[in-house]
Amino acid sequence: MRGRTRPDRPDGTRVEPRGEMQVETMETASASRRDLGANGRPDVIGVLLAGGLARRMGGGDKCLRQVAGRPLLEHVIARLRPQVARLVLNANGDPARFAPFALPVVADSVAGFAGPLAGVLAGLRWAGRHGSGASRIVTVPTDAPFLPRDLVARLVHAVADAPGAIALAASRGRTHPVCGLWPVALADDLEAALEEGVRKVLDWTGRHETHVVDFPLIRAGGSTIDPFFNANRPEELDEAGRLIAQLEAMPSVAASPPVEAP
């Protein structure tokens, strides 16, 4: 359910009211792809953030861990690719390990693992050089296999009257700062903030007009899934695999009527 954004926080951040629970089926997935078109939004570049250290997984590339028989990154790509013009992967180290995904790989330009803002900046700079006129990027983490299929459409809608604003995703009333829509024009401002030592995403977004879009939960079989579920620990990889199996087992039928989210 879409609604008008409204002032909700003392810092001026605007929050779009919460939607209804969605029942996800293969049919609703196909409908989302039809609505977005074959190549997603031509003015938005998708940036997959894989620059973290994955300490809770014991280090290494968390997004290359297997979930339901495929790398976690592959699940994320499948969710985001239909929504954007192009995808780029933000990762540090040898890019050759991501060669099977056939994506451009861009490293942080800020030394010392400066956090997700460094990945946002890398994406903004890449879009400015290679984005063929794209005015915005959308960033997502590479450990979130249930991203909304209308993520980009709803974030863009939230800032339709404020093209210079930032839009962040939320669920269950919690903001997810690394899932956001960012104007390419803010690249210089972000770089200056990082040089000042700013590292927390919300510390920087607090300096700019920001809209928060609350997404509904997904109902799959007998489970309720937060669309921004992310796998930080080995046991959460197992849980993601179980939930993916439930989604894939659902029949290709029209969604049942929405259910009021609790």
C-alpha atoms as one frame of an Amber mdcrd trajectory, in Angstrom:
protein
   0.000   0.000   0.000   1.405   3.361  -0.967   0.661   6.500   0.910   1.745
  10.065   1.110   4.922  10.726   2.985   4.534  12.608   6.230   6.852  14.266
   8.764   7.508  11.694  11.459  10.835  12.441  13.109  12.390  15.449  14.798
  15.275  15.558  12.301  12.839  16.135   9.417  13.049  12.624   8.001   9.804
  11.786   6.256   8.184   8.385   6.581   5.781   6.747   4.146   3.086   4.835
   6.028   3.409   1.105   6.397   1.872  -1.191   3.805  -0.095  -4.390   4.078
   1.353  -7.880   4.251   2.066  -9.327   0.808   1.598 -12.920  -0.278   4.428
 -13.750  -2.648   3.977 -16.304  -5.414   5.646 -16.980  -8.745   2.724 -15.088
 -10.319   3.311 -11.948  -8.273   7.012 -12.105  -9.103   6.210 -12.225 -12.826
   3.774  -9.322 -12.446   6.476  -7.228 -10.790   8.826  -7.857 -13.695   6.124
  -6.895 -16.208   5.380  -3.685 -14.339   9.049  -2.674 -14.261   9.823  -3.602
 -17.850  12.642  -5.724 -19.219  15.471  -3.468 -18.105  14.109  -1.828 -14.975
  14.431   1.912 -14.495  16.851   3.445 -17.014  17.801   6.244 -14.601  18.830
   3.990 -11.682  22.008   1.936 -11.294  21.922  -0.953  -8.815  24.914  -1.204
  -6.473  25.481  -4.452  -4.580  27.412  -3.761  -1.376  29.863  -6.577  -0.600
  32.661  -4.577   0.970  32.130  -5.693   4.581  34.388  -7.933   6.635  31.767
 -10.599   7.547  33.278 -11.075  11.016  30.210 -12.937  12.306  30.663 -15.449
   9.480  34.328 -15.904  10.329  35.534 -13.591   7.572  35.667 -14.109   3.822
  33.012 -13.320   1.259  29.666 -13.956   2.911  27.841 -13.388  -0.355  29.592
 -16.378  -1.933  28.258 -18.807   0.693  25.774 -21.342  -0.652  22.077 -20.895
   0.123  19.523 -23.278  -1.384  22.124 -24.542  -3.836  23.251 -21.155  -5.130
  25.567 -18.398  -3.918  23.779 -15.880  -1.698  24.808 -13.149  -4.129  22.951
 -14.891  -6.941  19.681 -14.654  -5.006  20.203 -10.927  -4.422  21.021 -10.323
  -8.093  17.840 -12.122  -9.138  15.778  -9.761  -6.964  17.409  -6.503  -8.026
  18.438  -6.971 -11.670  14.906  -6.582 -13.135  14.463  -3.278 -11.298  17.478
  -1.307 -12.557  19.292  -0.341 -15.724  22.620  -1.972 -14.748  24.243  -3.657
 -11.775  27.676  -3.025 -10.286  29.312  -4.848  -7.388  31.152  -2.941  -4.660
  33.851  -5.221  -3.233  37.442  -4.891  -2.087  40.337  -7.207  -2.880  40.835
  -9.331  -5.992  37.800  -8.863  -8.263  38.533 -12.136 -10.080  36.645 -14.120
  -7.421  33.423 -12.538  -8.699  34.118 -13.259 -12.380  31.301 -15.871 -12.680
  28.740 -13.110 -12.084  29.948 -11.018 -15.056  29.457  -7.720 -13.221  31.659
  -4.632 -13.028  33.462  -4.609  -9.672  34.396  -1.326  -8.012  36.414  -1.046
  -4.807  36.086   1.540  -2.052  38.068   4.697  -2.742  38.337   5.340   1.010
  41.029   3.274   2.718  40.564   1.186   5.836  37.081  -0.359   5.419  35.190
   2.845   6.100  31.806   1.115   6.145  28.785   1.202   3.847  29.083   4.919
   3.084  32.342   4.150   1.287  30.428   1.658  -0.840  27.718   4.214  -1.560
  30.395   6.678  -2.675  32.054   4.058  -4.893  28.679   3.409  -6.529  27.940
   7.094  -7.011  31.335   7.678  -8.639  30.915   4.645 -10.891  27.459   5.808
 -11.975  28.822   9.276 -12.683  31.455   7.800 -15.007  29.642   4.839 -16.566
  25.955   5.275 -15.813  24.935   6.662 -19.223  23.037   9.535 -17.661  21.668
   7.685 -14.638  20.773  10.237 -11.990  20.499   7.885  -9.017  21.786   4.642
  -7.601  20.063   2.150  -5.351  22.201   0.213  -2.884  21.453  -3.124  -1.259
  23.481  -5.514   0.893  24.535  -8.802  -0.664  23.216 -10.900   2.226  19.500
 -10.058   1.774  17.859 -12.673  -0.497  14.243 -11.513  -0.049  14.484  -7.900
  -1.230  11.136  -6.436  -2.365  10.516  -6.822  -6.071   9.137  -3.267  -6.056
  11.994  -1.814  -3.984  13.203   0.649  -6.618   9.740   1.640  -7.812   8.587
   2.555  -4.306  11.778   4.401  -3.368  11.580   6.432  -6.577   7.899   7.139
  -5.939   8.691   8.441  -2.446  10.962  11.174  -3.826   9.009  11.926  -7.011
   8.507  15.524  -5.882  12.041  15.865  -4.486  14.531  14.420  -6.987  17.486
  15.611  -4.916  16.339  13.742  -1.817  17.466  10.404  -0.404  15.037   7.509
   0.132  15.700   4.713   2.627  13.842   1.438   3.058  12.293   0.261   6.321
  10.282  -2.664   7.653   8.542  -3.218  10.977   9.321   0.398  11.772  13.081
  -0.138  11.494  15.126   1.786   8.936  17.640  -0.142   6.826  20.279   2.487
   6.007  22.155   0.460   3.385  18.975  -0.086   1.335  18.567   3.310  -0.215
  18.152   5.493  -3.271  20.903   8.096  -3.636  21.216  11.025  -6.086  24.480
  10.904  -8.034  24.699  14.674  -7.488  25.484  14.055  -3.791  28.806  12.305
  -4.521  31.009  15.313  -3.724  29.110  16.020  -0.515  29.472  12.406   0.623
  33.169  12.332  -0.180  33.691  15.484   1.891  31.759  13.952   4.790  33.898
  10.807   4.691  37.022  12.949   4.698  35.637  14.648   7.829  35.400  11.240
   9.484  31.650  10.590   9.116  31.052   6.837   9.075  27.441   6.223  10.167
  24.943   6.348   7.320  22.241   8.148   9.299  24.722  10.800  10.452  25.193
  11.760   6.815  21.604  11.347   5.626  20.557  13.587   8.524  22.177  16.457
   6.656  19.867  15.993   3.664  16.176  15.615   2.945  15.466  11.946   3.520
  12.308   9.898   3.024  11.812   6.514   4.691   9.600   3.972   2.920   8.143
   1.202   5.093   7.725  -2.081   3.206   5.226  -4.810   4.086   6.179  -8.262
   5.265   6.019 -11.281   2.953   3.849 -14.269   3.722   5.121 -17.525   2.247
   3.277 -20.653   3.231   3.247 -20.729   7.010   6.090 -18.221   7.430   6.250
 -14.454   7.606   9.426 -13.009   6.098  10.940  -9.595   6.597  11.947  -8.548
   3.054  15.190  -7.163   4.494  16.119 -10.357   6.317  19.888 -10.590   6.159
  22.090 -13.582   6.879  24.864 -12.567   9.279  25.523 -15.943  10.924  25.794
 -19.529   9.639  22.472 -20.478  11.216  20.807 -17.583   9.382  22.068 -18.997
   6.082  20.242 -22.201   6.965  17.100 -20.230   7.815  17.316 -18.351   4.504
  17.567 -21.653   2.659  14.468 -22.959   4.412  12.464 -19.834   3.557  13.611
 -19.852  -0.066  12.451 -23.446  -0.356   9.021 -22.396   0.926   8.794 -19.594
  -1.632   9.850 -21.831  -4.501   7.307 -24.469  -3.493   4.382 -22.072  -3.709
   2.096 -22.545  -6.740   1.936 -20.102  -9.633  -1.446 -18.711  -8.721  -2.719
 -15.208  -8.161  -2.007 -13.790  -4.725  -4.728 -14.065  -2.159  -6.111 -10.828
  -0.713  -3.625  -8.823   1.371  -3.641  -9.393   5.093  -3.319  -6.566   7.582
   0.214  -6.649   8.965   0.428  -7.081  12.719
